[in-house]
Amino acid sequence: MAKPTPKDYFLAPHADADLGLVLAPVRAGRGLETIIDGDAILLALEEAVAAARHSVLIAFWALDAGLDLRSKAALKGGRRTWLDLLVSTARRGAMVCVLMNDFDALAFGGTAHVGAWLTYRRLVDAAADARLSNLQVVCSRHGAQVPASTVAQVPGAAGFYPAVADRLNQLDRRSRAGWFANSPSLWAVLDWLPDDTVAVKDKNRFFPVFPATHHQKLVLVDGRFAFAGGINLTEGYRDTPLHQRAGRPWHDAFLKVEGEPVGDIRDNFIGRWNEERKACTAFLTAANAATRRVSMPIGATAELDSKSIALADPDQARPSFPCQVHRTISRYRNDRRGIPDLLRRDVLDGYLLAIGLAEDFIYIENQYFREQAIADAIIDRHVKQRGLQTLIVLPDVVEELLTGPPDPVSELGILLQHNAIDRMQKAIGPNLGLYTMKRPQDDRMVYVHAKVLIVDDVYGNLGSANAHPRGFRMDTELNLAWHDPVTVRRLRTDLWKEQLGTPRGMPSWRPAEYVKRWSAIAARNDRASSKGRSGYVRPFDNREEGRLHLLIPDEFT
C-alpha cells in the first residue's frame, strides 16, 4: 500500500454562509511554534498582546482579569494585571474583543459562574470608566439545555434551589451579597430578602440546566498570528517544565501559527462573537428584570466582520505547510435529554482520519480518554498495521476525583474511560503504552491537561478539545491539524524531553521500540528513589472503574 500523502490527512471542506457550519479547506501555514507548559504560554500571550497595534481577539473557557503579569514587555507603564494590559492596548487604539464562557450555576456550581461575571463586570466597568468603546466583552452560556420538565423528574431535584440558598445563607453578609450580585443565572430563582438573606422564590418551579460550555482557548493579534491550545487565562494554569509550583503541578501545550489559518480562526471568532453577543444581551436583560435588588451592566458591543478585523499579509518567505482548523460546534435543539444539535465534529473526524493512516506510532496526551470511537480506531489500526506503537499520557487521577466523591455524570465518564482503555489493553497488548506524570522528588501527580495527537512524526493536532464525548460532540472547541515533519518532530521531542528526562540516545530510537523504551523508564521511576528517576513518566494504572446508575447522555462526560 502506498504511503499517505500530506493531503490524505485532512478532511474535505464544507462551505456555508453560516460560520458555525464551515469547515475550511486545507490552508498554507507560514510558521508554527509550539509552547510547552503554562508559564511560557502566558508569557508569550502577554508579550503578543502588549505589542498589538490593530486588534486583539480573546476567547477562553475561564478568564481572570486580575491575573498578574510577569513579562517585562507587559509590565511596562505600571501595568500589573491582564485588566491593565487589555485597557492599555485599547487605549492605543486596538480593537479588543473578549469572549468569555458563562458557567451555569446549577450544572457547574456557583464559584465558576460568579468568577465569570466578576471578570465581566470588571472589564465592562473599566471600559466605561476609560470611555473605551473599542474594549468590548461578551459572556455567554452555551445554549444546550436540559429542559425544566426533565429536571423536575430527577430524584432530589426539588432540593436543588433550597440547597443553593442554604449555602449562600451560611456566608457572612458581605460575602453573600457579593455572590448574589454576581450570580445573574440565579436571580430568577432566588430573592434577596429585607433581612439580607436569600430564599427560593417558588419552590414548585423548576428551571432548565445548561450542561455545555464554550471551551475554545484562543488569542489572535493584529490578524497576523493566532494562539490556540489547552490552558485558560487564570493563575492555576501557570507552571514550568520543572513543575515545582506550590499548587497542583500542571502540564499543558499551546501553539502559535501564522499564515492562512489565521483567517479561519478569525472567522470562527467572528461567527461566535456575532451570535453570542446577542445571547449575552438577552440573558442579562432577562436577569436584570428578574430582580429589583441588583443588576449587571450590559456592555455595548458591535457586530464584527472581516473588514473590522483585517488580516496581515503572510510572510511568503517562510516555508509553508498544510494545515486545517478543526472545530466542535453544537447548538441548542429541543431535546428532553439536553443533547444539542451537532453542527461540526471536525476534531473527532480529524483524529479518526489520522489514526487510520498511522504506520509507525500514535502519541496522545490528553486530560481524558473516554471516546469509544477513538479506542475502536486505535484497535482497528493495530490489527491492520502490525508493529504499530501507541503511547497515551493521562492524569493519574481524573479531575472529578480530586475534589470529592464523583456525581453520576462523573461516574459515567470514569466508566467510559476505564472501558475504552481496558478494551485497548486486551486487544493491543505490549504495543500499547499507558503513562502518567509524577514529580520525581515527592511522587506528586503532575496534572496532564494538554490536548495533543502526533502521528508518525508528520502529523500534529493540538487545541482545546479533550478526548471525550463532551469535547468531540458538545462543547465549543478548536484544534489545529497540520502536516510538517519539522515542527511535529520538534513538538514530540520537546514533550518527550520533559516526560522522560532527556534520556541518552533518544533521537536514535526506532519507532518500533518506543513503548518498550518508555515503559522501561516509567517502571524504573516507579521503583527508584527520587535521585534515581528520569523525568516524570510513570506507568498508568487503569484502576478507577466508575459505574452506570443513571441514564445520562455520553455527551455530558
Order of alpha helices (4+ residues) and beta strands (2+ residues): beta-alpha-beta-alpha-alpha-beta-alpha-alpha-beta-alpha-alpha-alpha-beta-beta-beta-beta-beta-beta-alpha-beta-beta-alpha-beta-alpha-beta-alpha-beta-beta-beta-beta-alpha-beta-alpha-alpha-beta
